[in-house]
Amino acid sequence: MESKFYHLASFEYVADVQIVKGKLESEGIPVFLRDENTLNSDPLISNAIGGVKLQVYSSDRDRAIEIYDEIRAYAVDDFGNSIICPNCKAKKIEPYYNRKGIFYKLFPFFEKRKYKCLTCGIITNSK
């Protein structure tokens, strides 16, 4: 059975999700934000609960992904250059946090930053 909602993305801060929400709604796609009010009342727990989850109806999934891919920001290094996948050489890389175990859920800033290629799916430690 297909789920009624599709989880499009998660954002660390409520303000970040508003840009994508506004774009999707301007294109006629209804948007739902999980944990928005929780993080508005206590933003320090964002990493512990996985941030604000942006969801759309499953029927709008493909169109929402297309619009999101047009406007999303990808990972950059300290000099503002796009990080390139060591496997497929794509520039569609995002920061990736595993958050396995209670320690990293409570103290996510101790987890070493990793990057996930959205083209081939490889997870790498290096920039």
PyRosetta script that sets phi, psi and omega in degrees:
from pyrosetta import init, pose_from_sequence

init()
pose = pose_from_sequence("MESKFYHLASFEYVADVQIVKGKLESEGIPVFLRDENTLNSDPLISNAIGGVKLQVYSSDRDRAIEIYDEIRAYAVDDFGNSIICPNCKAKKIEPYYNRKGIFYKLFPFFEKRKYKCLTCGIITNSK")
pose.set_psi(1, 131.8)
pose.set_omega(1, -178.4)
pose.set_phi(2, -78.5)
pose.set_psi(2, 140.4)
pose.set_omega(2, 178.6)
pose.set_phi(3, -70.4)
pose.set_psi(3, 150.5)
pose.set_omega(3, -180.0)
pose.set_phi(4, -72.0)
pose.set_psi(4, -30.5)
pose.set_omega(4, -178.1)
pose.set_phi(5, -115.9)
pose.set_psi(5, 150.6)
pose.set_omega(5, 175.3)
pose.set_phi(6, -116.7)
pose.set_psi(6, 127.6)
pose.set_omega(6, 178.7)
pose.set_phi(7, -80.3)
pose.set_psi(7, 107.5)
pose.set_omega(7, -176.4)
pose.set_phi(8, -82.7)
pose.set_psi(8, -43.8)
pose.set_omega(8, -177.1)
pose.set_phi(9, -166.3)
pose.set_psi(9, 164.3)
pose.set_omega(9, 173.2)
pose.set_phi(10, -122.4)
pose.set_psi(10, 146.3)
pose.set_omega(10, -178.2)
pose.set_phi(11, -131.4)
pose.set_psi(11, 141.6)
pose.set_omega(11, -178.3)
pose.set_phi(12, -69.4)
pose.set_psi(12, -37.3)
pose.set_omega(12, -176.7)
pose.set_phi(13, -119.1)
pose.set_psi(13, 145.2)
pose.set_omega(13, -179.9)
pose.set_phi(14, -61.6)
pose.set_psi(14, -37.5)
pose.set_omega(14, -179.0)
pose.set_phi(15, -62.7)
pose.set_psi(15, -34.9)
pose.set_omega(15, -179.1)
pose.set_phi(16, -65.0)
pose.set_psi(16, -38.8)
pose.set_omega(16, -176.9)
pose.set_phi(17, -71.5)
pose.set_psi(17, -23.7)
pose.set_omega(17, -177.1)
pose.set_phi(18, -62.8)
pose.set_psi(18, -32.0)
pose.set_omega(18, 179.6)
pose.set_phi(19, -65.5)
pose.set_psi(19, -48.3)
pose.set_omega(19, -179.6)
pose.set_phi(20, -68.0)
pose.set_psi(20, -40.5)
pose.set_omega(20, 178.4)
pose.set_phi(21, -58.7)
pose.set_psi(21, -46.0)
pose.set_omega(21, 179.9)
pose.set_phi(22, -61.8)
pose.set_psi(22, -41.4)
pose.set_omega(22, 179.4)
pose.set_phi(23, -65.0)
pose.set_psi(23, -45.9)
pose.set_omega(23, -179.8)
pose.set_phi(24, -64.1)
pose.set_psi(24, -42.6)
pose.set_omega(24, 179.0)
pose.set_phi(25, -66.6)
pose.set_psi(25, -33.5)
pose.set_omega(25, 177.8)
pose.set_phi(26, -68.6)
pose.set_psi(26, -21.0)
pose.set_omega(26, 177.1)
pose.set_phi(27, -92.9)
pose.set_psi(27, 5.3)
pose.set_omega(27, 176.6)
pose.set_phi(28, 86.3)
pose.set_psi(28, 18.0)
pose.set_omega(28, -179.7)
pose.set_phi(29, -104.4)
pose.set_psi(29, 117.5)
pose.set_omega(29, 176.7)
pose.set_phi(30, -65.3)
pose.set_psi(30, 139.2)
pose.set_omega(30, -176.2)
pose.set_phi(31, -124.0)
pose.set_psi(31, 142.3)
pose.set_omega(31, 177.9)
pose.set_phi(32, -126.2)
pose.set_psi(32, 134.3)
pose.set_omega(32, -177.9)
pose.set_phi(33, -113.7)
pose.set_psi(33, 114.5)
pose.set_omega(33, 176.1)
pose.set_phi(34, -87.2)
pose.set_psi(34, 139.0)
pose.set_omega(34, 177.0)
pose.set_phi(35, 70.0)
pose.set_psi(35, 14.1)
pose.set_omega(35, 178.3)
pose.set_phi(36, -63.4)
pose.set_psi(36, -48.7)
pose.set_omega(36, -177.7)
pose.set_phi(37, -68.1)
pose.set_psi(37, -33.9)
pose.set_omega(37, 177.0)
pose.set_phi(38, -60.3)
pose.set_psi(38, -45.5)
pose.set_omega(38, -178.3)
pose.set_phi(39, -77.2)
pose.set_psi(39, -24.5)
pose.set_omega(39, 173.0)
pose.set_phi(40, -65.8)
pose.set_psi(40, -34.0)
pose.set_omega(40, -178.8)
pose.set_phi(41, -85.7)
pose.set_psi(41, -27.4)
pose.set_omega(41, 179.0)
pose.set_phi(42, -149.2)
pose.set_psi(42, 83.4)
pose.set_omega(42, -176.1)
pose.set_phi(43, -66.9)
pose.set_psi(43, -15.3)
pose.set_omega(43, -178.1)
pose.set_phi(44, -71.9)
pose.set_psi(44, -15.4)
pose.set_omega(44, -179.7)
pose.set_phi(45, -94.7)
pose.set_psi(45, 9.8)
pose.set_omega(45, -176.9)
pose.set_phi(46, -53.3)
pose.set_psi(46, -49.7)
pose.set_omega(46, -178.9)
pose.set_phi(47, -66.3)
pose.set_psi(47, -33.2)
pose.set_omega(47, -177.8)
pose.set_phi(48, -68.3)
pose.set_psi(48, -33.4)
pose.set_omega(48, -178.5)
pose.set_phi(49, -104.2)
pose.set_psi(49, 2.6)
pose.set_omega(49, 176.1)
pose.set_phi(50, 87.9)
pose.set_psi(50, 18.0)
pose.set_omega(50, 175.7)
pose.set_phi(51, 75.1)
pose.set_psi(51, -167.7)
pose.set_omega(51, 178.0)
pose.set_phi(52, -86.5)
pose.set_psi(52, 129.7)
pose.set_omega(52, -179.4)
pose.set_phi(53, -99.5)
pose.set_psi(53, 121.6)
pose.set_omega(53, 178.0)
pose.set_phi(54, -91.8)
pose.set_psi(54, 121.9)
pose.set_omega(54, -178.1)
pose.set_phi(55, -125.5)
pose.set_psi(55, 148.6)
pose.set_omega(55, 175.3)
pose.set_phi(56, -130.2)
pose.set_psi(56, 165.7)
pose.set_omega(56, 174.3)
pose.set_phi(57, -63.1)
pose.set_psi(57, 143.7)
pose.set_omega(57, 179.5)
pose.set_phi(58, -57.3)
pose.set_psi(58, -31.6)
pose.set_omega(58, 179.8)
pose.set_phi(59, -68.3)
pose.set_psi(59, -21.6)
pose.set_omega(59, 179.0)
pose.set_phi(60, -98.0)
pose.set_psi(60, 5.6)
pose.set_omega(60, -172.9)
pose.set_phi(61, -52.4)
pose.set_psi(61, -56.7)
pose.set_omega(61, -174.3)
pose.set_phi(62, -62.1)
pose.set_psi(62, -42.7)
pose.set_omega(62, 179.4)
pose.set_phi(63, -66.9)
pose.set_psi(63, -39.3)
pose.set_omega(63, 179.2)
pose.set_phi(64, -65.7)
pose.set_psi(64, -41.3)
pose.set_omega(64, 177.9)
pose.set_phi(65, -62.6)
pose.set_psi(65, -42.9)
pose.set_omega(65, 179.2)
pose.set_phi(66, -60.2)
pose.set_psi(66, -45.9)
pose.set_omega(66, -179.8)
pose.set_phi(67, -67.7)
pose.set_psi(67, -43.8)
pose.set_omega(67, -179.7)
pose.set_phi(68, -61.9)
pose.set_psi(68, -41.0)
pose.set_omega(68, 179.5)
pose.set_phi(69, -64.4)
pose.set_psi(69, -27.7)
pose.set_omega(69, 178.6)
pose.set_phi(70, -70.4)
pose.set_psi(70, -32.2)
pose.set_omega(70, -171.5)
pose.set_phi(71, -112.3)
pose.set_psi(71, -6.8)
pose.set_omega(71, -174.7)
pose.set_phi(72, -71.0)
pose.set_psi(72, 151.8)
pose.set_omega(72, 178.3)
pose.set_phi(73, -99.9)
pose.set_psi(73, 137.1)
pose.set_omega(73, 179.5)
pose.set_phi(74, -104.2)
pose.set_psi(74, 166.3)
pose.set_omega(74, -176.1)
pose.set_phi(75, -65.3)
pose.set_psi(75, 140.8)
pose.set_omega(75, 176.3)
pose.set_phi(76, -128.7)
pose.set_psi(76, 157.1)
pose.set_omega(76, 178.2)
pose.set_phi(77, -82.9)
pose.set_psi(77, -172.4)
pose.set_omega(77, -177.1)
pose.set_phi(78, -64.8)
pose.set_psi(78, -16.2)
pose.set_omega(78, -178.6)
pose.set_phi(79, -104.0)
pose.set_psi(79, 5.0)
pose.set_omega(79, 178.6)
pose.set_phi(80, 86.9)
pose.set_psi(80, 6.9)
pose.set_omega(80, 178.8)
pose.set_phi(81, -87.2)
pose.set_psi(81, 143.5)
pose.set_omega(81, 178.4)
pose.set_phi(82, -61.9)
pose.set_psi(82, 139.0)
pose.set_omega(82, 175.1)
pose.set_phi(83, -81.1)
pose.set_psi(83, 133.5)
pose.set_omega(83, -175.5)
pose.set_phi(84, -106.6)
pose.set_psi(84, 137.1)
pose.set_omega(84, 179.1)
pose.set_phi(85, -65.2)
pose.set_psi(85, 128.5)
pose.set_omega(85, 179.2)
pose.set_phi(86, -70.7)
pose.set_psi(86, -16.4)
pose.set_omega(86, -177.4)
pose.set_phi(87, -90.7)
pose.set_psi(87, -53.8)
pose.set_omega(87, -174.2)
pose.set_phi(88, -113.9)
pose.set_psi(88, -2.2)
pose.set_omega(88, 177.7)
pose.set_phi(89, 67.4)
pose.set_psi(89, 18.2)
pose.set_omega(89, 176.8)
pose.set_phi(90, -77.4)
pose.set_psi(90, 157.8)
pose.set_omega(90, 178.8)
pose.set_phi(91, -102.6)
pose.set_psi(91, 8.2)
pose.set_omega(91, 179.9)
pose.set_phi(92, -92.7)
pose.set_psi(92, 77.3)
pose.set_omega(92, -177.9)
pose.set_phi(93, -119.0)
pose.set_psi(93, 137.7)
pose.set_omega(93, 176.7)
pose.set_phi(94, -127.1)
pose.set_psi(94, 151.6)
pose.set_omega(94, 173.5)
pose.set_phi(95, -59.9)
pose.set_psi(95, 143.2)
pose.set_omega(95, -177.2)
pose.set_phi(96, -130.8)
pose.set_psi(96, 129.9)
pose.set_omega(96, 177.9)
pose.set_phi(97, -122.9)
pose.set_psi(97, 125.1)
pose.set_omega(97, -177.6)
pose.set_phi(98, -76.5)
pose.set_psi(98, -44.7)
pose.set_omega(98, 179.5)
pose.set_phi(99, 51.7)
pose.set_psi(99, 43.8)
pose.set_omega(99, 175.0)
pose.set_phi(100, -84.4)
pose.set_psi(100, 135.6)
pose.set_omega(100, 178.5)
pose.set_phi(101, 89.3)
pose.set_psi(101, 153.1)
pose.set_omega(101, -176.2)
pose.set_phi(102, -66.4)
pose.set_psi(102, -32.3)
pose.set_omega(102, -178.3)
pose.set_phi(103, -60.5)
pose.set_psi(103, -48.5)
pose.set_omega(103, -178.1)
pose.set_phi(104, -73.5)
pose.set_psi(104, -21.6)
pose.set_omega(104, 174.5)
pose.set_phi(105, -73.7)
pose.set_psi(105, -37.0)
pose.set_omega(105, 179.6)
pose.set_phi(106, -82.7)
pose.set_psi(106, -32.8)
pose.set_omega(106, -178.1)
pose.set_phi(107, -129.1)
pose.set_psi(107, 68.0)
pose.set_omega(107, -173.8)
pose.set_phi(108, -65.6)
pose.set_psi(108, -20.9)
pose.set_omega(108, -178.2)
pose.set_phi(109, -70.0)
pose.set_psi(109, -11.8)
pose.set_omega(109, 176.3)
pose.set_phi(110, -84.3)
pose.set_psi(110, -16.7)
pose.set_omega(110, -178.5)
pose.set_phi(111, -73.5)
pose.set_psi(111, 133.4)
pose.set_omega(111, 179.1)
pose.set_phi(112, -67.8)
pose.set_psi(112, 136.1)
pose.set_omega(112, -178.2)
pose.set_phi(113, -70.8)
pose.set_psi(113, 133.6)
pose.set_omega(113, 176.0)
pose.set_phi(114, -124.1)
pose.set_psi(114, 167.2)
pose.set_omega(114, -179.9)
pose.set_phi(115, -129.9)
pose.set_psi(115, 141.6)
pose.set_omega(115, 179.4)
pose.set_phi(116, -118.9)
pose.set_psi(116, 128.2)
pose.set_omega(116, 177.1)
pose.set_phi(117, -79.3)
pose.set_psi(117, 128.8)
pose.set_omega(117, -179.5)
pose.set_phi(118, -83.0)
pose.set_psi(118, -8.6)
pose.set_omega(118, 178.8)
pose.set_phi(119, -89.3)
pose.set_psi(119, -54.4)
pose.set_omega(119, -177.0)
pose.set_phi(120, -104.5)
pose.set_psi(120, -13.9)
pose.set_omega(120, 176.4)
pose.set_phi(121, 85.9)
pose.set_psi(121, 2.1)
pose.set_omega(121, -180.0)
pose.set_phi(122, -67.6)
pose.set_psi(122, 143.8)
pose.set_omega(122, 175.8)
pose.set_phi(123, -110.9)
pose.set_psi(123, 126.6)
pose.set_omega(123, -175.2)
pose.set_phi(124, -129.5)
pose.set_psi(124, 152.1)
pose.set_omega(124, 179.0)
pose.set_phi(125, -87.0)
pose.set_psi(125, -26.5)
pose.set_omega(125, -171.9)
pose.set_phi(126, -88.4)
pose.set_psi(126, 159.3)
pose.set_omega(126, 173.4)
pose.set_phi(127, -86.3)
pose.dump_pdb("model.pdb")
